[in-house]
Amino acid sequence: MGEFIALIDIIPEDTNTNFDELLGKLGSVLPETCTIERHDIMPVAFGLKKARLRVRYPEEWGGTDKLEELFAQVEGVQGIEGIAFSKA
């Protein structure tokens, strides 16, 4: 089987979020078959920022639901939104 690439937005609970720590926590909940290839920090509103992650994951997972479930386990995450996914 192949791999998929997904873009996932992660919105933290706090405007003072340390994104290096948050990204470390997000990476720690992923199995070895997944990798965060890239991330961008983007403004949302009123000082709040979000992380847009590019994640490579197994094709058999299909959409982004499994990734969203894993990221939801991380403390300090307010919202998760799957933006897009495609075959790698």
Steps between C-alpha positions, in 0.01 A plus 500: 500500500601861456484813704281806526589859580261711710480863595366535854436823691562486875355786704636529855294605803725793590649801321825441693554149368859385456474344154829311534358316802162449333661357186706263715186375672318460168790299359514279808144367451569386143606141429828432317310470170417874511717810479443872524691613193447873535311757701409865469378730776217719375291778659133430575356803684550714811857378554413132465714297261465151355740240375441359152664158482594296196481138616596184309298196609400149380257484207284239674389769751310671219394853603629706788273360774768282661750789507238727655425238767870472588554877514187541717687313778745791537434735790465865402338437161174689448424407142610266223399532138596278211554737207597258223652161429635329192708207388870566557 
